Amino acid sequence: MANFFKNAFEDMKESAKAQHEVDKSNFEAARAESKAKFAETKSRNSLAAHKAAEQAKREEAIALAKERTAQAQARIDAVRGGGEA
């Protein structure tokens, strides 16, 4: 009977150590993720990053407008070409 308890307590000790390692790893991962999120937020809020993001939005809007203009011109050309034939 004493051997049973000895083995049970040894198993509990090993299990506690293993769980501690899991908890320690999870804590480190959460800490690293938090640091990364803070760094991303900090860099995103800088003036240079804001200007670059706004410029990228403007360039995308210009590209979309040019594409719409080209499509409209193609429709106009199709109607004019089809009406004259």
Biopython code that builds the backbone (N, CA, C, O; Angstrom):
import numpy as np
from Bio.PDB.StructureBuilder import StructureBuilder

atoms = [
    (1, "MET", "N", (0.812, -1.184, 0.000)),
    (1, "MET", "CA", (0.000, 0.000, 0.000)),
    (1, "MET", "C", (0.864, 1.261, 0.000)),
    (1, "MET", "O", (0.531, 2.251, -0.651)),
    (2, "ALA", "N", (1.956, 1.216, 0.722)),
    (2, "ALA", "CA", (2.849, 2.371, 0.797)),
    (2, "ALA", "C", (3.455, 2.650, -0.569)),
    (2, "ALA", "O", (3.663, 3.808, -0.932)),
    (3, "ASN", "N", (3.742, 1.589, -1.333)),
    (3, "ASN", "CA", (4.292, 1.742, -2.672)),
    (3, "ASN", "C", (3.278, 2.434, -3.597)),
    (3, "ASN", "O", (3.655, 3.236, -4.451)),
    (4, "PHE", "N", (2.004, 2.119, -3.418)),
    (4, "PHE", "CA", (0.939, 2.740, -4.214)),
    (4, "PHE", "C", (0.931, 4.254, -4.017)),
    (4, "PHE", "O", (0.882, 5.019, -4.980)),
    (5, "PHE", "N", (0.980, 4.672, -2.756)),
    (5, "PHE", "CA", (0.974, 6.106, -2.463)),
    (5, "PHE", "C", (2.247, 6.780, -2.958)),
    (5, "PHE", "O", (2.213, 7.907, -3.452)),
    (6, "LYS", "N", (3.366, 6.080, -2.822)),
    (6, "LYS", "CA", (4.637, 6.631, -3.293)),
    (6, "LYS", "C", (4.565, 6.883, -4.798)),
    (6, "LYS", "O", (4.974, 7.939, -5.280)),
    (7, "ASN", "N", (4.036, 5.892, -5.539)),
    (7, "ASN", "CA", (3.904, 6.042, -6.991)),
    (7, "ASN", "C", (2.887, 7.132, -7.355)),
    (7, "ASN", "O", (3.096, 7.892, -8.301)),
    (8, "ALA", "N", (1.802, 7.199, -6.608)),
    (8, "ALA", "CA", (0.770, 8.203, -6.880)),
    (8, "ALA", "C", (1.323, 9.613, -6.675)),
    (8, "ALA", "O", (1.104, 10.499, -7.502)),
    (9, "PHE", "N", (2.041, 9.816, -5.571)),
    (9, "PHE", "CA", (2.613, 11.138, -5.318)),
    (9, "PHE", "C", (3.703, 11.490, -6.323)),
    (9, "PHE", "O", (3.855, 12.650, -6.706)),
    (10, "GLU", "N", (4.458, 10.485, -6.746)),
    (10, "GLU", "CA", (5.491, 10.722, -7.765)),
    (10, "GLU", "C", (4.830, 11.135, -9.085)),
    (10, "GLU", "O", (5.304, 12.044, -9.766)),
    (11, "ASP", "N", (3.734, 10.460, -9.436)),
    (11, "ASP", "CA", (3.000, 10.813, -10.653)),
    (11, "ASP", "C", (2.434, 12.233, -10.564)),
    (11, "ASP", "O", (2.484, 12.989, -11.534)),
    (12, "MET", "N", (1.901, 12.583, -9.402)),
    (12, "MET", "CA", (1.357, 13.932, -9.222)),
    (12, "MET", "C", (2.467, 14.975, -9.341)),
    (12, "MET", "O", (2.259, 16.050, -9.903)),
    (13, "LYS", "N", (3.634, 14.652, -8.812)),
    (13, "LYS", "CA", (4.767, 15.571, -8.871)),
    (13, "LYS", "C", (5.192, 15.793, -10.326)),
    (13, "LYS", "O", (5.429, 16.929, -10.737)),
    (14, "GLU", "N", (5.288, 14.716, -11.099)),
    (14, "GLU", "CA", (5.662, 14.811, -12.509)),
    (14, "GLU", "C", (4.604, 15.568, -13.299)),
    (14, "GLU", "O", (4.923, 16.378, -14.169)),
    (15, "SER", "N", (3.341, 15.296, -12.986)),
    (15, "SER", "CA", (2.247, 15.980, -13.668)),
    (15, "SER", "C", (2.280, 17.476, -13.367)),
    (15, "SER", "O", (2.064, 18.293, -14.261)),
    (16, "ALA", "N", (2.545, 17.834, -12.129)),
    (16, "ALA", "CA", (2.620, 19.240, -11.748)),
    (16, "ALA", "C", (3.773, 19.938, -12.461)),
    (16, "ALA", "O", (3.635, 21.079, -12.900)),
    (17, "LYS", "N", (4.917, 19.248, -12.577)),
    (17, "LYS", "CA", (6.051, 19.825, -13.291)),
    (17, "LYS", "C", (5.713, 20.048, -14.760)),
    (17, "LYS", "O", (6.019, 21.098, -15.325)),
    (18, "ALA", "N", (5.081, 19.051, -15.371)),
    (18, "ALA", "CA", (4.714, 19.161, -16.783)),
    (18, "ALA", "C", (3.713, 20.301, -16.989)),
    (18, "ALA", "O", (3.837, 21.075, -17.938)),
    (19, "GLN", "N", (2.725, 20.400, -16.102)),
    (19, "GLN", "CA", (1.733, 21.468, -16.214)),
    (19, "GLN", "C", (2.376, 22.836, -16.014)),
    (19, "GLN", "O", (1.990, 23.815, -16.652)),
    (20, "HIS", "N", (3.362, 22.891, -15.119)),
    (20, "HIS", "CA", (4.077, 24.148, -14.896)),
    (20, "HIS", "C", (4.801, 24.579, -16.171)),
    (20, "HIS", "O", (4.804, 25.761, -16.516)),
    (21, "GLU", "N", (5.411, 23.624, -16.868)),
    (21, "GLU", "CA", (6.092, 23.933, -18.127)),
    (21, "GLU", "C", (5.099, 24.437, -19.173)),
    (21, "GLU", "O", (5.399, 25.377, -19.910)),
    (22, "VAL", "N", (3.920, 23.819, -19.242)),
    (22, "VAL", "CA", (2.889, 24.259, -20.179)),
    (22, "VAL", "C", (2.452, 25.681, -19.837)),
    (22, "VAL", "O", (2.359, 26.535, -20.718)),
    (23, "ASP", "N", (2.187, 25.932, -18.561)),
    (23, "ASP", "CA", (1.763, 27.261, -18.128)),
    (23, "ASP", "C", (2.846, 28.308, -18.403)),
    (23, "ASP", "O", (2.553, 29.421, -18.838)),
    (24, "LYS", "N", (4.089, 27.935, -18.144)),
    (24, "LYS", "CA", (5.211, 28.845, -18.375)),
    (24, "LYS", "C", (5.324, 29.183, -19.866)),
    (24, "LYS", "O", (5.540, 30.339, -20.229)),
    (25, "SER", "N", (5.180, 28.176, -20.721)),
    (25, "SER", "CA", (5.253, 28.401, -22.170)),
    (25, "SER", "C", (4.096, 29.272, -22.647)),
    (25, "SER", "O", (4.296, 30.174, -23.462)),
    (26, "ASN", "N", (2.892, 29.013, -22.150)),
    (26, "ASN", "CA", (1.734, 29.818, -22.531)),
    (26, "ASN", "C", (1.899, 31.263, -22.082)),
    (26, "ASN", "O", (1.535, 32.186, -22.811)),
    (27, "PHE", "N", (2.440, 31.464, -20.896)),
    (27, "PHE", "CA", (2.671, 32.817, -20.395)),
    (27, "PHE", "C", (3.668, 33.555, -21.277)),
    (27, "PHE", "O", (3.453, 34.718, -21.618)),
    (28, "GLU", "N", (4.753, 32.890, -21.648)),
    (28, "GLU", "CA", (5.759, 33.507, -22.508)),
    (28, "GLU", "C", (5.167, 33.849, -23.869)),
    (28, "GLU", "O", (5.461, 34.908, -24.423)),
    (29, "ALA", "N", (4.332, 32.957, -24.416)),
    (29, "ALA", "CA", (3.699, 33.223, -25.709)),
    (29, "ALA", "C", (2.769, 34.424, -25.619)),
    (29, "ALA", "O", (2.781, 35.283, -26.500)),
    (30, "ALA", "N", (1.967, 34.492, -24.567)),
    (30, "ALA", "CA", (1.051, 35.619, -24.387)),
    (30, "ALA", "C", (1.831, 36.917, -24.209)),
    (30, "ALA", "O", (1.434, 37.965, -24.719)),
    (31, "ARG", "N", (2.920, 36.841, -23.498)),
    (31, "ARG", "CA", (3.746, 38.029, -23.270)),
    (31, "ARG", "C", (4.363, 38.514, -24.582)),
    (31, "ARG", "O", (4.386, 39.715, -24.853)),
    (32, "ALA", "N", (4.861, 37.581, -25.395)),
    (32, "ALA", "CA", (5.450, 37.949, -26.683)),
    (32, "ALA", "C", (4.392, 38.527, -27.625)),
    (32, "ALA", "O", (4.653, 39.498, -28.334)),
    (33, "GLU", "N", (3.206, 37.932, -27.630)),
    (33, "GLU", "CA", (2.122, 38.446, -28.473)),
    (33, "GLU", "C", (1.734, 39.857, -28.047)),
    (33, "GLU", "O", (1.472, 40.719, -28.887)),
    (34, "SER", "N", (1.700, 40.084, -26.751)),
    (34, "SER", "CA", (1.354, 41.411, -26.234)),
    (34, "SER", "C", (2.395, 42.442, -26.650)),
    (34, "SER", "O", (2.047, 43.554, -27.046)),
    (35, "LYS", "N", (3.668, 42.077, -26.561)),
    (35, "LYS", "CA", (4.735, 42.983, -26.979)),
    (35, "LYS", "C", (4.634, 43.286, -28.470)),
    (35, "LYS", "O", (4.809, 44.429, -28.892)),
    (36, "ALA", "N", (4.351, 42.257, -29.263)),
    (36, "ALA", "CA", (4.234, 42.440, -30.714)),
    (36, "ALA", "C", (3.064, 43.364, -31.046)),
    (36, "ALA", "O", (3.182, 44.246, -31.896)),
    (37, "LYS", "N", (1.947, 43.157, -30.377)),
    (37, "LYS", "CA", (0.772, 43.997, -30.622)),
    (37, "LYS", "C", (1.068, 45.445, -30.243)),
    (37, "LYS", "O", (0.687, 46.364, -30.968)),
    (38, "PHE", "N", (1.739, 45.654, -29.124)),
    (38, "PHE", "CA", (2.101, 47.004, -28.701)),
    (38, "PHE", "C", (3.020, 47.661, -29.728)),
    (38, "PHE", "O", (2.826, 48.822, -30.088)),
    (39, "ALA", "N", (4.020, 46.917, -30.196)),
    (39, "ALA", "CA", (4.964, 47.475, -31.172)),
    (39, "ALA", "C", (4.257, 47.809, -32.482)),
    (39, "ALA", "O", (4.528, 48.846, -33.088)),
    (40, "GLU", "N", (3.350, 46.933, -32.921)),
    (40, "GLU", "CA", (2.597, 47.199, -34.152)),
    (40, "GLU", "C", (1.734, 48.445, -33.997)),
    (40, "GLU", "O", (1.693, 49.293, -34.888)),
    (41, "THR", "N", (1.056, 48.551, -32.880)),
    (41, "THR", "CA", (0.191, 49.706, -32.638)),
    (41, "THR", "C", (1.003, 50.984, -32.567)),
    (41, "THR", "O", (0.602, 52.013, -33.111)),
    (42, "LYS", "N", (2.130, 50.920, -31.904)),
    (42, "LYS", "CA", (2.996, 52.090, -31.771)),
    (42, "LYS", "C", (3.514, 52.545, -33.132)),
    (42, "LYS", "O", (3.533, 53.740, -33.425)),
    (43, "SER", "N", (3.932, 51.594, -33.961)),
    (43, "SER", "CA", (4.465, 51.967, -35.273)),
    (43, "SER", "C", (3.354, 52.436, -36.208)),
    (43, "SER", "O", (3.581, 53.295, -37.060)),
    (44, "ARG", "N", (2.164, 51.880, -36.054)),
    (44, "ARG", "CA", (1.041, 52.261, -36.909)),
    (44, "ARG", "C", (0.583, 53.685, -36.577)),
    (44, "ARG", "O", (0.054, 54.384, -37.441)),
    (45, "ASN", "N", (0.781, 54.105, -35.348)),
    (45, "ASN", "CA", (0.344, 55.427, -34.939)),
    (45, "ASN", "C", (1.376, 56.517, -35.208)),
    (45, "ASN", "O", (1.142, 57.679, -34.879)),
    (46, "SER", "N", (2.493, 56.167, -35.789)),
    (46, "SER", "CA", (3.494, 57.183, -36.094)),
    (46, "SER", "C", (3.018, 58.013, -37.290)),
    (46, "SER", "O", (2.227, 57.537, -38.105)),
    (47, "LEU", "N", (3.487, 59.213, -37.389)),
    (47, "LEU", "CA", (3.078, 60.122, -38.448)),
    (47, "LEU", "C", (3.481, 59.604, -39.824)),
    (47, "LEU", "O", (2.701, 59.675, -40.774)),
    (48, "ALA", "N", (4.691, 59.088, -39.927)),
    (48, "ALA", "CA", (5.171, 58.580, -41.222)),
    (48, "ALA", "C", (4.319, 57.403, -41.687)),
    (48, "ALA", "O", (3.973, 57.317, -42.865)),
    (49, "ALA", "N", (3.984, 56.508, -40.786)),
    (49, "ALA", "CA", (3.156, 55.359, -41.156)),
    (49, "ALA", "C", (1.763, 55.814, -41.560)),
    (49, "ALA", "O", (1.174, 55.275, -42.498)),
    (50, "HIS", "N", (1.239, 56.804, -40.854)),
    (50, "HIS", "CA", (-0.089, 57.327, -41.190)),
    (50, "HIS", "C", (-0.086, 57.947, -42.586)),
    (50, "HIS", "O", (-0.998, 57.714, -43.380)),
    (51, "LYS", "N", (0.940, 58.731, -42.875)),
    (51, "LYS", "CA", (1.045, 59.351, -44.202)),
    (51, "LYS", "C", (1.163, 58.287, -45.298)),
    (51, "LYS", "O", (0.540, 58.402, -46.354)),
    (52, "ALA", "N", (1.957, 57.265, -45.039)),
    (52, "ALA", "CA", (2.134, 56.200, -46.031)),
    (52, "ALA", "C", (0.822, 55.449, -46.266)),
    (52, "ALA", "O", (0.496, 55.110, -47.404)),
    (53, "ALA", "N", (0.079, 55.191, -45.205)),
    (53, "ALA", "CA", (-1.193, 54.496, -45.343)),
    (53, "ALA", "C", (-2.195, 55.344, -46.124)),
    (53, "ALA", "O", (-2.916, 54.832, -46.980)),
    (54, "GLU", "N", (-2.235, 56.636, -45.825)),
    (54, "GLU", "CA", (-3.146, 57.534, -46.550)),
    (54, "GLU", "C", (-2.763, 57.612, -48.023)),
    (54, "GLU", "O", (-3.641, 57.609, -48.886)),
    (55, "GLN", "N", (-1.472, 57.682, -48.323)),
    (55, "GLN", "CA", (-1.022, 57.729, -49.711)),
    (55, "GLN", "C", (-1.393, 56.447, -50.443)),
    (55, "GLN", "O", (-1.798, 56.491, -51.605)),
    (56, "ALA", "N", (-1.259, 55.318, -49.779)),
    (56, "ALA", "CA", (-1.625, 54.039, -50.394)),
    (56, "ALA", "C", (-3.126, 53.999, -50.690)),
    (56, "ALA", "O", (-3.541, 53.497, -51.734)),
    (57, "LYS", "N", (-3.935, 54.526, -49.772)),
    (57, "LYS", "CA", (-5.386, 54.575, -50.008)),
    (57, "LYS", "C", (-5.705, 55.457, -51.213)),
    (57, "LYS", "O", (-6.539, 55.102, -52.045)),
    (58, "ARG", "N", (-5.040, 56.607, -51.301)),
    (58, "ARG", "CA", (-5.285, 57.515, -52.426)),
    (58, "ARG", "C", (-4.886, 56.872, -53.741)),
    (58, "ARG", "O", (-5.613, 56.975, -54.729)),
    (59, "GLU", "N", (-3.738, 56.209, -53.764)),
    (59, "GLU", "CA", (-3.283, 55.561, -54.993)),
    (59, "GLU", "C", (-4.247, 54.455, -55.419)),
    (59, "GLU", "O", (-4.516, 54.286, -56.609)),
    (60, "GLU", "N", (-4.764, 53.706, -54.450)),
    (60, "GLU", "CA", (-5.736, 52.658, -54.765)),
    (60, "GLU", "C", (-7.014, 53.268, -55.327)),
    (60, "GLU", "O", (-7.578, 52.740, -56.285)),
    (61, "ALA", "N", (-7.478, 54.374, -54.744)),
    (61, "ALA", "CA", (-8.693, 55.033, -55.227)),
    (61, "ALA", "C", (-8.492, 55.558, -56.643)),
    (61, "ALA", "O", (-9.395, 55.455, -57.474)),
    (62, "ILE", "N", (-7.323, 56.118, -56.926)),
    (62, "ILE", "CA", (-7.025, 56.617, -58.265)),
    (62, "ILE", "C", (-7.015, 55.475, -59.266)),
    (62, "ILE", "O", (-7.564, 55.602, -60.360)),
    (63, "ALA", "N", (-6.393, 54.359, -58.900)),
    (63, "ALA", "CA", (-6.347, 53.199, -59.796)),
    (63, "ALA", "C", (-7.754, 52.673, -60.087)),
    (63, "ALA", "O", (-8.064, 52.335, -61.229)),
    (64, "LEU", "N", (-8.598, 52.602, -59.068)),
    (64, "LEU", "CA", (-9.973, 52.146, -59.285)),
    (64, "LEU", "C", (-10.743, 53.112, -60.176)),
    (64, "LEU", "O", (-11.506, 52.680, -61.040)),
    (65, "ALA", "N", (-10.552, 54.411, -59.975)),
    (65, "ALA", "CA", (-11.239, 55.405, -60.801)),
    (65, "ALA", "C", (-10.792, 55.308, -62.254)),
    (65, "ALA", "O", (-11.615, 55.408, -63.163)),
    (66, "LYS", "N", (-9.494, 55.113, -62.480)),
    (66, "LYS", "CA", (-8.991, 54.967, -63.849)),
    (66, "LYS", "C", (-9.555, 53.711, -64.510)),
    (66, "LYS", "O", (-9.882, 53.717, -65.697)),
    (67, "GLU", "N", (-9.663, 52.646, -63.740)),
    (67, "GLU", "CA", (-10.234, 51.408, -64.277)),
    (67, "GLU", "C", (-11.699, 51.608, -64.661)),
    (67, "GLU", "O", (-12.135, 51.149, -65.717)),
    (68, "ARG", "N", (-12.453, 52.291, -63.807)),
    (68, "ARG", "CA", (-13.868, 52.561, -64.112)),
    (68, "ARG", "C", (-13.989, 53.441, -65.349)),
    (68, "ARG", "O", (-14.878, 53.235, -66.175)),
    (69, "THR", "N", (-13.093, 54.428, -65.481)),
    (69, "THR", "CA", (-13.104, 55.298, -66.647)),
    (69, "THR", "C", (-12.829, 54.498, -67.914)),
    (69, "THR", "O", (-13.490, 54.695, -68.933)),
    (70, "ALA", "N", (-11.866, 53.607, -67.850)),
    (70, "ALA", "CA", (-11.532, 52.777, -69.010)),
    (70, "ALA", "C", (-12.708, 51.871, -69.387)),
    (70, "ALA", "O", (-12.998, 51.690, -70.570)),
    (71, "GLN", "N", (-13.380, 51.308, -68.391)),
    (71, "GLN", "CA", (-14.536, 50.460, -68.680)),
    (71, "GLN", "C", (-15.665, 51.281, -69.305)),
    (71, "GLN", "O", (-16.314, 50.825, -70.246)),
    (72, "ALA", "N", (-15.895, 52.464, -68.796)),
    (72, "ALA", "CA", (-16.943, 53.322, -69.353)),
    (72, "ALA", "C", (-16.606, 53.713, -70.787)),
    (72, "ALA", "O", (-17.482, 53.728, -71.651)),
    (73, "GLN", "N", (-15.341, 54.030, -71.039)),
    (73, "GLN", "CA", (-14.929, 54.397, -72.398)),
    (73, "GLN", "C", (-15.102, 53.213, -73.344)),
    (73, "GLN", "O", (-15.491, 53.391, -74.498)),
    (74, "ALA", "N", (-14.819, 52.021, -72.865)),
    (74, "ALA", "CA", (-15.011, 50.827, -73.694)),
    (74, "ALA", "C", (-16.487, 50.640, -74.026)),
    (74, "ALA", "O", (-16.831, 50.258, -75.145)),
    (75, "ARG", "N", (-17.354, 50.908, -73.059)),
    (75, "ARG", "CA", (-18.799, 50.813, -73.321)),
    (75, "ARG", "C", (-19.231, 51.869, -74.341)),
    (75, "ARG", "O", (-20.049, 51.595, -75.219)),
    (76, "ILE", "N", (-18.672, 53.082, -74.216)),
    (76, "ILE", "CA", (-19.011, 54.147, -75.161)),
    (76, "ILE", "C", (-18.545, 53.755, -76.563)),
    (76, "ILE", "O", (-19.283, 53.913, -77.536)),
    (77, "ASP", "N", (-17.319, 53.245, -76.659)),
    (77, "ASP", "CA", (-16.779, 52.829, -77.960)),
    (77, "ASP", "C", (-17.611, 51.697, -78.557)),
    (77, "ASP", "O", (-17.814, 51.653, -79.770)),
    (78, "ALA", "N", (-18.095, 50.780, -77.713)),
    (78, "ALA", "CA", (-18.897, 49.667, -78.210)),
    (78, "ALA", "C", (-20.217, 50.173, -78.765)),
    (78, "ALA", "O", (-20.690, 49.688, -79.793)),
    (79, "VAL", "N", (-20.809, 51.144, -78.092)),
    (79, "VAL", "CA", (-22.098, 51.690, -78.560)),
    (79, "VAL", "C", (-21.892, 52.482, -79.855)),
    (79, "VAL", "O", (-22.668, 52.345, -80.801)),
    (80, "ARG", "N", (-20.877, 53.283, -79.892)),
    (80, "ARG", "CA", (-20.598, 54.079, -81.111)),
    (80, "ARG", "C", (-20.209, 53.186, -82.282)),
    (80, "ARG", "O", (-20.629, 53.421, -83.415)),
    (81, "GLY", "N", (-19.420, 52.181, -82.013)),
    (81, "GLY", "CA", (-19.008, 51.259, -83.071)),
    (81, "GLY", "C", (-20.177, 50.443, -83.582)),
    (81, "GLY", "O", (-20.288, 50.195, -84.783)),
    (82, "GLY", "N", (-21.066, 50.016, -82.664)),
    (82, "GLY", "CA", (-22.217, 49.215, -83.041)),
    (82, "GLY", "C", (-23.270, 50.019, -83.762)),
    (82, "GLY", "O", (-23.971, 49.467, -84.610)),
    (83, "GLY", "N", (-23.420, 51.310, -83.464)),
    (83, "GLY", "CA", (-24.417, 52.160, -84.093)),
    (83, "GLY", "C", (-24.037, 52.560, -85.505)),
    (83, "GLY", "O", (-24.915, 52.758, -86.344)),
    (84, "GLU", "N", (-22.733, 52.685, -85.790)),
    (84, "GLU", "CA", (-22.275, 53.111, -87.098)),
    (84, "GLU", "C", (-22.216, 51.958, -88.076)),
    (84, "GLU", "O", (-22.225, 52.199, -89.283)),
    (85, "ALA", "N", (-22.159, 50.752, -87.633)),
    (85, "ALA", "CA", (-21.985, 49.604, -88.532)),
    (85, "ALA", "C", (-23.224, 49.243, -89.233)),
    (85, "ALA", "O", (-23.233, 48.298, -90.022)),
]
sb = StructureBuilder()
sb.init_structure("model")
sb.init_model(0)
sb.init_chain("A")
sb.init_seg("    ")
for serial, (resi, resn, name, xyz) in enumerate(atoms, 1):
    if name == "N":
        sb.init_residue(resn, " ", resi, " ")
    sb.init_atom(name, np.array(xyz, "f"), 0.0, 1.0, " ", f" {name:<3s}", serial, name[0])
structure = sb.get_structure()
